[in-house]
Amino acid sequence: MQKFKDRWEIKSNWQLIFPVLGLLSLAFSSYLLSIYILDIIKIDQTDSMYLGILSTLILFFSFLFLFITLRLFKILRTKWAVSYRWELIAIFIAFAITGSTAARISDPILSFIGLQEETTNGWIYWSARIFLIFPVYQVLLLVVGWLFGQFKFFWNFEKKMLRRMGFARFIKD
């Protein structure tokens, strides 16, 4: 266990939650993608080979996602100036939760406003949804980042993004 802690630069036991959540997220994403692929190629769940193919796909995608994630760690650790490796996992999880939540929240808000996908022109509906998701995402990113102990990182991330979008005059350092 000490080797694992040293590799991920974990100083306190509570920080172990991030690698555990990262692995669980990776496995769950692999499972969802595998189920989706099996639905596309129309393999019935009652087929005797279903579990074998499902297990193989889950393992394949788990290793693929792990490989990609570890590569990203090497690149982003220096770019984002993160002190510890476990912080990258917290940041990735915060981005994932924020994106999913913003996308889920936007539809009920649009329905409350009176814009439904079925009754509104597609250009208007999707434009409104994108414009709505953006500010919701920005606020959620700070809240979720704070919950994961990465507020400083996400605050700096937000300021950098807003500067690039031309809102530099509204940002005080």
Buried (B, 14 or more C-beta within 10 A) or exposed (E): EEEEBEEBEBEEEEBBBBBEBBEEBBBEBBBEBBBEBBEEEEBEEEEEEEEEBBEEBBEEBBEEBBEEBEEEBEEBBEEEEBEBBBBBBBBBBBBEBBBEBBEEBBBEBBEEEEBEEEEBEEEEBEEBBEEBBEEBBBEBBBBBBBEBBBBEBBBEBBBEEBEEEEEEEEEEE
